Amino acid sequence: MASMPPEPAFAGDLAEWHKATAQSPVASMRRFVRTRSESGNARPAPERCELCSAGLPRTHRHLLEMTKRRVVCACDPCALRFHDVVGGRFKLIPRDARVLPEFNLSDAQWESLSLPINLAFFFFNSSLGRMAAIYPGPAGATESLLPLTAWTTLVADNPMLGELEPDIEALLVNRVGSSREYFIAPMDTCYELVGLIRMHWRGLSGGDAVWSEIARFFSRLQQNARRLEVKDA
């Protein structure tokens, strides 16, 4: 994985998107990646629904607040109010990730996406009306301008990408080192990875701890994700 730039670069109005992503979703994701409190107690702090203040179990639903691209914790009754809602303030984020064991992406195609690192996620941003390519780093999430022709070719080779739910599902790619892992992942899972890297990154290269955390993150994702075969796409 290439070394991270000390400061992320922005393009036009993407600075505002990055500001919201770095401050709101990543901040909310920190409580998912923090496994121990400062006192060393492994029990996480209790969480509450951000809509009705009801207590929440450790595993609960999330909503995406569209205007701020902020992940919101929700109880089941509040979350289900936004199931299949179109054009509202919130979108219900899916629960499950799907691993893509037969995903077609050559090294040359990956290079054509012009990303500076080998870890990224891609989703359709309905507010901007186009695909977004996001890579995580010590400063949060940075957007890279995605060549339209490269994405079109990728969808042609992998038709399941045409079924990504705008804003709330992403193609998550891990090509760090020898890894070649591809997932259709809920947006909160992608933000969780961003928060994890931001929390554990040390120095210029990140340090051993962050790479161990990234490896554990994808190991858990592989274990829990549903396998999506070509015949299912």
ZAMARGU-4260 file (C-alpha; in steps of 0.2 Angstrom, whole numbers, plus 5000, padded with zeros to 4 digits):
<rodrens>
0) 5000/5000/5000 | 5007/5017/4995 | 5011/5029/5009 | 4998/5042/5013 | 5000/5060/5009
5) 5001/5071/5024 | 4986/5081/5019 | 4971/5075/5008 | 4968/5084/4992 | 4951/5090/4987
10) 4943/5094/4970 | 4930/5108/4970 | 4914/5104/4981 | 4922/5088/4987 | 4930/5097/5001
15) 4913/5099/5009 | 4909/5081/5007 | 4925/5076/5015 | 4922/5088/5029 | 4906/5080/5033
20) 4913/5062/5031 | 4928/5065/5042 | 4919/5074/5056 | 4902/5065/5057 | 4901/5047/5050
25) 4919/5043/5056 | 4916/5051/5073 | 4900/5040/5075 | 4910/5025/5069 | 4923/5026/5082
30) 4911/5018/5095 | 4910/5003/5084 | 4929/5001/5082 | 4933/5005/5100 | 4934/4988/5109
35) 4940/4994/5126 | 4938/5010/5136 | 4952/5020/5143 | 4949/5011/5160 | 4952/4994/5151
40) 4934/4989/5153 | 4929/4978/5138 | 4911/4983/5140 | 4905/4996/5128 | 4896/5012/5133
45) 4877/5010/5131 | 4870/5018/5115 | 4853/5025/5112 | 4843/5028/5096 | 4846/5045/5089
50) 4828/5047/5084 | 4818/5042/5100 | 4832/5039/5113 | 4827/5021/5116 | 4841/5010/5123
55) 4850/5000/5109 | 4858/4983/5109 | 4876/4981/5103 | 4870/4976/5086 | 4857/4988/5079
60) 4852/4996/5063 | 4859/5012/5055 | 4852/5026/5044 | 4861/5037/5033 | 4857/5056/5035
65) 4857/5061/5017 | 4861/5080/5018 | 4876/5077/5030 | 4881/5059/5025 | 4880/5055/5043
70) 4877/5038/5050 | 4864/5038/5063 | 4860/5024/5076 | 4842/5018/5076 | 4831/5006/5085
75) 4821/4993/5074 | 4804/5003/5075 | 4813/5019/5070 | 4824/5011/5057 | 4810/5002/5048
80) 4800/5018/5046 | 4813/5022/5032 | 4812/5005/5023 | 4810/5008/5005 | 4807/5027/5007
85) 4813/5037/4992 | 4818/5055/4993 | 4818/5056/5012 | 4830/5063/5025 | 4836/5046/5030
90) 4840/5030/5020 | 4840/5013/5029 | 4857/5005/5028 | 4857/4987/5023 | 4863/4974/5037
95) 4873/4962/5027 | 4889/4962/5016 | 4891/4950/5002 | 4908/4944/4997 | 4912/4942/4978
100) 4924/4927/4976 | 4923/4928/4957 | 4925/4947/4954 | 4934/4952/4938 | 4947/4965/4941
105) 4964/4964/4933 | 4979/4974/4939 | 4978/4985/4923 | 4960/4989/4927 | 4964/4993/4945
110) 4978/5005/4939 | 4966/5013/4927 | 4955/5019/4942 | 4970/5031/4946 | 4969/5028/4965
115) 4984/5031/4976 | 4982/5016/4987 | 4975/4998/4986 | 4961/5001/4998 | 4945/5010/4993
120) 4926/5009/4991 | 4915/5015/4977 | 4897/5020/4978 | 4884/5031/4968 | 4882/5048/4976
125) 4864/5053/4972 | 4867/5071/4978 | 4881/5073/4965 | 4873/5061/4952 | 4889/5051/4949
130) 4900/5037/4956 | 4912/5041/4970 | 4929/5033/4974 | 4934/5035/4992 | 4950/5029/5000
135) 4953/5029/5019 | 4968/5037/5027 | 4975/5044/5043 | 4965/5061/5040 | 4949/5052/5036
140) 4940/5049/5020 | 4947/5056/5003 | 4938/5056/4987 | 4947/5053/4971 | 4940/5058/4954
145) 4934/5042/4946 | 4936/5040/4927 | 4919/5036/4920 | 4925/5024/4907 | 4935/5014/4919
150) 4919/5011/4930 | 4908/5007/4915 | 4920/4994/4910 | 4921/4987/4928 | 4902/4985/4928
155) 4902/4977/4911 | 4913/4964/4918 | 4904/4962/4934 | 4885/4965/4932 | 4881/4963/4950
160) 4888/4981/4952 | 4873/4987/4943 | 4862/4982/4958 | 4872/4993/4971 | 4859/5003/4981
165) 4864/5022/4979 | 4872/5030/4994 | 4870/5015/5006 | 4880/5001/4997 | 4897/5001/4990
170) 4910/4990/4981 | 4923/4988/4995 | 4940/4983/4988 | 4955/4977/4998 | 4971/4974/4987
175) 4984/4978/5000 | 4999/4967/4998 | 4994/4950/4991 | 4975/4952/4996 | 4962/4952/4982
180) 4946/4954/4991 | 4930/4962/4985 | 4913/4965/4994 | 4897/4973/4991 | 4896/4982/5008
185) 4884/4992/5018 | 4890/5010/5020 | 4892/5009/5039 | 4904/4995/5036 | 4914/5006/5025
190) 4914/5021/5037 | 4919/5008/5051 | 4935/5005/5041 | 4938/5023/5039 | 4936/5026/5057
195) 4947/5011/5062 | 4961/5017/5051 | 4960/5035/5058 | 4960/5029/5076 | 4975/5017/5074
200) 4986/5026/5062 | 5003/5031/5069 | 5018/5040/5060 | 5020/5040/5041 | 5018/5022/5038
205) 5003/5019/5050 | 5013/5007/5061 | 5010/4988/5064 | 4994/4991/5075 | 4984/4998/5061
210) 4989/4985/5048 | 4984/4971/5061 | 4967/4980/5064 | 4964/4981/5045 | 4968/4962/5043
215) 4956/4958/5057 | 4943/4969/5050 | 4943/4960/5033 | 4945/4943/5042 | 4928/4946/5051
220) 4920/4953/5035 | 4925/4937/5026 | 4918/4926/5040 | 4901/4936/5041 | 4898/4941/5023
225) 4886/4931/5012 | 4895/4923/4996 | 4888/4930/4980 | 4892/4919/4966 | 4890/4924/4948
230) 4874/4914/4946 | 4866/4924/4960 | 4870/4941/4952
</rodrens>
